[in-house]
Amino acid sequence: MQPLDVLVVDDSVFMRKLISDFIAEDPGLRVVALAKNGKEAVELVKKHRPSVVTMDIEMPEMNGLDALRIIMKECPVPVVMLSSLTQEGATETLKALEWGAVDFVGKPSGSISLDLHKVKKLLLEKLHIAARSNISRLKLYELRADSSARSSDQALLRPHKPEAASANSSKAALLTPDSSSFFKRPVTNFEHLIAIGTSTGGPRALHQVLSELPSRLPAPVVIVQHMPPNFTKSLSQRLDSVSGLKVAEAENGMVLESGAAYVAPGGYHMSVARNGTNGYRIHLSREEPRGGHRPSVDVLFESLLPLKELKRHIVLMTGMGSDGARGMLALKQAGALTTIAESEETCVVYGMPRAAVELGCVSNVLPQHEIARKLMSVVGTPNS
C-alpha cells in the first residue's frame, strides 16, 4: 500500500527534523515536503496535495491559523495542529478546530522540546485518522446547513441571550457546589436530560448543535468531548459564547439545571447522580481511563442507567473508536427515550456513531445540522 504523504510545517528546524524522524518510523507515512511558515505551507499544499498536514501555530510571515483558513478555502486537506498546552495555546487550537483542522496534538513543553517524544505515538495515530477524515463531504454539508439556517423555521431554534452585557459578566462566576451564580433562578426540577458524546471533529459538531439550542431549553445537557485539560475549559467558554445555553466546564458537585450545558473536564470522568430530593449533581473522578479515555463517554452514559424517572436523550457524534456505543445500548435497553447517531455524511470520523449503529441501539441517524431540531422536538418547545 502506498504510504500517506505528509507536509510538515514548523518554523523550528529542530522541530521539522524531529517530526520528520517520527514519521519516517511509520511505514504508512512519508514526508513529502517541509515548510517553515504558513505562506510556504499554502504553496506546498497546492503543489503536492498531501494526504495530511502537521501545522504549527506560531510562525513568522504567516501563522498557522491564517494558513489553515486559506488552505481550507482554496485547497482543503486534513490538518493536524501542533499546540502548546497553555491556556493561550488551547484558545488558538479551538479556533483552528472551528476553522477546519481535524485534530491537534499538544506539545508537552513548548515548541522546541525533546518531550515531544512523549506524544510520538499519539501524533502518528492522529495523522492516520486525519488522512481518512471526511473533509470534502463535511464542507458540502456545512453549505447545506448554512442554507437551512436561513429558513424561517430554523430561525426558531436560534439562541437568544437577553441582556447580553449582563450575561457576559454573570458567566464569569461559574457554579460551584455551594453557589447559585450560574443561574439567577436555577431550574433543577426537570423531566428531560440530554447527554452527548464526541471525539475527533467534536468541537465543530458541538458548536453546530449547541448554537441552535435556545436558552430556555427545558433540560440540562451533559457532554463528554475527548480532550485534555485546559482545552475543555477553552471549549466550554467558546461554546458558551455561541449558544443560548449557559455552558461551563463541569465541577465536582455542580447541581444540574435546565438551560445549561456541562462539559466534562479533561483528565476526569464525569457522571450524574441523584442529589437526594434536590435534583441531580455531577460527580468527577480520576479513576482509570476507560478504553484509553478519561473522560469516557461510556462512564457518563452508564451513570444515567439508574435515572429511569428522567426522559433521557442520548447523542453520539463524530469520533474515532467506539466509546459510548455500549453505554448507548445499555441506556436503550433501560428505556432511554431517544438515541441519536450522527450520520456518516457529516462526521469528520465515522467511528463512534458507526459502532452504535452496528449495535442496533440507534433510533435516529441524522446529519449534524438536524440534531438540534430533533432534540427540540423530543424535549418540547420551552415556554415563552
N, C-alpha and C positions, 0 to 999 in steps of 0.2 A: 504494500500500500504506500502511495506517495505521502511523504511527510508534509505536515501543515507548515506553510510559510508564515514566519513571524517577523514583524517590523518592531525593533526595539528603539524606543525614544527616551532619551535622558541626556541632560546637559553634562553629566559627570562621565568622564572617560572610564573611571573605575567602575561605575555602576553599569555602563553599557557592556563592559568586559565581563563583569560578574554575572549579569543576567544572561548574556550570550553563552557563557560557560554552563550555566544551569540548563539552558535549552539544548545545548549540544549533548547533554547526558540523556536526553529523551529521544529515542529513535523515531518517535512520531512527530517530532517538531524539528524545524531548521530555521535559522536566522537568514532572512532574505536580504535585509538591509538594516543600517543603523542611522539614526537621526539625532542631532544634538539640540534641536529646538523644534517648536511647533511648526514653523514655516517649512523646514525640511521635511517634517513628518507628512504634511499635506501633499507636498510634491511627490514624495516616495510612495505614498498610498496610491496616488493616481497612476504612478509608473508601474508599480509591482502588483497592485491589488492583493495584498497579503490576506491570508486566512484570518489573522488576528494581530492586534497591535498592543504592545505594552506602552503605556503613556505616563510619563512623569507629569506632575502638575506645575511646579515652579521651574520655569526655564526662561532664559533671555530671548529677546527678539519677538517670540510669540510663545505664550504659556500653553500648558496642556489643555486648559478649558477652552481657550479660543480655537486651538487646533481641532479639538473634538467637535465643536459646533460646525466648523467648516466641513470636516470630514463627513459628519452625519448628514449634512445638507447636500454636498456635492458628490460624494462617492462613499456611501455608508459601508463600513466594515466593522466587525466586532472589536471593541476596545476594552482592555482591562487597565484600570488606573492603578498607579503606584502612589500610595498616600502615606503621609506621616500619621502617627496615631495621636496627634494632638487634637484639641478641640477645633482649632482653625483648619487642620487637615480634614477632619470629619465634615465640617461645613462645606469645604470645597469639593470633597468627594461626593456628598449628597447632591450638589449641583451637577456634577459630572454624570451621576446616575440618572438624574432627571433629564439631562440633555442627550442621553443616548448611550452612555457607557454601559456595557453588560454587567461588569462586576469590578471589584477592586481588591488589591492586596495591600495590607498595611506594612510600612517599613518599621521594624521594631525600634530603631534608634536614630531616626532621621534619614537623610538622603544618602549619606555615604557611611556605610556601616557593614562590617562583616556579619552583623547579626542577621542580615538578610538570608543567610544560610538557614536560619530557623524557619523561614517561610518558603523554602525552595519547593517542597512537596506541594504546598498549597498553590503556589504560583503556577506550577506545571499543570496541576489538576484544573485550575480555573482557565488556563489557556485552552485546554482541550474542550472544556464546556463551552467557553465563549465562541470558539470556532464553529461549534454546532448550533449556535443560538439562532433565533428566528428574527433576524434583523429586518429583512425585506417585508415579510408579512406583518410584522409589528407596525411598520410605518404605514402600510396600507390601512390597517385597522384604526390607527390614530387619525387618519384623514376621515374615515367613516364616523368615528366618534366625535370629531370636531363638527362635522356636518350635523350629526344628530343633536349635539348640544345646542345648536342654534334653533332647533324646533321649539315650538311653544310648550309642548308637554314636557320636554326635557328641562325647560326652564323652571318648572315647578319643583325640581329636585335640587336646584342650586342652593348653596349655603346662604344663610342670612345671619349676619352678626350685627345686631343693632348696637349703637353706641360703640363704634369701633375703637375710638381712642380709649375709653374706659375699659373695654375688653382687653386691649393690649396691656394696660397696666395691671389688671387683675390677674392675668396669666402669669405674671412674674412670681406670684406666690402660689406654688403648686400645693395640692392637697397632701397633707401628712396624716398619719394615723389619728392625730389629735386636732386636726384643723378642718374647718369647713370653708376655706377661702377659695377652693376650686370652683364652687358654685355658690352664688349668693343664696339661692334657695335649692338646696340639694334634693333631688328626687330619687330616693332609694327604694321606693315601692314600685316595682315594675314587673311585668309578666313575661317580657321577651329578653333574650340575651343573644348577641351576635359574637361569634368567635371566628377569627381569621388567621390562617397560617400561610406563610410565603417565604421564599428564599431568593435565589438569583432572579433579578428583574423585579423584585418585590417593591422597592421604593417607588418606582413609577406606577406600578399597579395600585399600590395603596393611595398614591396621590390621586389617581383616577377615581377610585371608589369613594374615598372619604370626602373628596371635594364636592361630590354630588349628594351627600347626605346632609339633611337640614339640622339646624341647631336644636330643634325640639324633637329630635328622634326619641321615641318612647322606649329606648333600650340602651344599655351600655354596650360598648364594643371592646373586646379584648383581643390583642394582636400579638402574635409571635412572628418576628422577622429575624431570620438568621443573620446576626450582625454582632461585631464585637462592642465592648464598652466604648463610651464617648460617641460612637456612631449612632446608637439607638437614641441617645439624648438629642443629637442634632436632627435625627429623623423625626422624632416626635415634635420638635419645635417647628420644623418645616411643614409638617402635616397640619399642625395647629394653625399655621398662617394661611392655609388654603381651604380649610374645612369649616363648615358651620359648627361642627362638634368642637368641644374642648378636648384637646389632645395632649397627653402628658406621658412621659416615661413613668412607668409604674414604680411605686414604692411599697415596701412591705407594710401591710395593714391598711392600705387605702380602701375606703368604702366605695363600692361601685355605685355610679349614679347614671341615670338616663341622660342622654345627650352628651356623653363623654366617651372618649376612647383612650385605652391604656396600652402602651407599647411595652412589652417585656424588655427589661434592661439586658444588654449584652453580658454574658457570663452568669446569668441567673435563670433558673427555671421559674416559670410563673404558673400559679394555679389559683383557682377560685373556690372559696368555701363559704358556707353559711356563717353569718355573723349573729348567732343567737336568734333573737326575734327582730333584729335591726338590720335586715338585708344581707349583703354579701361583701366579703373582704378579699383582697388579693394577698396571696402568700408567695414570698420569694424564697428560693433555696439554692444552695451551692452543691446539691447532690451531683453525683457523677453524670457526665454527659450521656444523653440517650442517642444512640446511633451516630455518635460524633458531634451532637449538637447540644448546646446549652446557651440560650433557651431551646427547648424542644417543643414542637407543635403537639406531638403526641402527649406529652406531660400535661399541657394545658387542656387538650380535649378530654383526656381521661379524668381530669378533676371535675369536669362537668357532668360525668355519668350519674352521680347521686342526686343531681339537681333536677329531678323529674317534674317538680312543680313549675319550672320555667319552660317556656316555649323557646327551644334552642335552635339557632340558625347557624349552620357551620359552613365555612368557606375555605377552600384550598385554591391558592393561586400559584402563579409561575414559580418554579424552583426545581433544582436538581434533586434526585433521590426520591424517597418515599415517606419522609417524615410527615405525620399527620394522617396518612391513609388509614392505618389500623385504628387510630383514635376516632376517625370519622365513622368507620364501620361499626365500632362499639357503640357510638352515640346513635347511629341509625337504628341499631338493634334495641337501644334503650329508649327509643321513642322521640329522637330529635325530629323536629317538625320539618326542617329544611336542610338539605345538603347540596352545596353548590361547588362545582369544579370549574375553573376557568378553562375555556376551550383551547384546543391546540393552536387555533388561528392567531390568538393574541398572546399566548405565552412566549416569553423570551426563551424559557426552557420548559418543555412539556414533560416534567418528571413527576412531581408530587401530585398534580391533578390526574395524570395518567394512572398512577398507582391506585388512586381512589376509584377511578372509573373501572379499572380492571378487577377491583374487589367487589364491584356491583353495589356500592353503597351511595351512589350519587343520584339525586333526584332531578338535578338541573345542571346541564353543561352549557355554560354561557360565555360569550366573549366578554372581555374585561369591561367594556363600556355599558354592558347591560346588567352588571351585577348589582349596582346600587339601586336601579329601578326594581329589580326583583326583591331585594331586601325591603324596600319601602312597601311593596305590595303585600308582603307577608307579615311585616311588623305593623303596618297600618299608618294612615296619614295622621301626623300629630295635630292636636287641637290648636286652633289659632288663638 
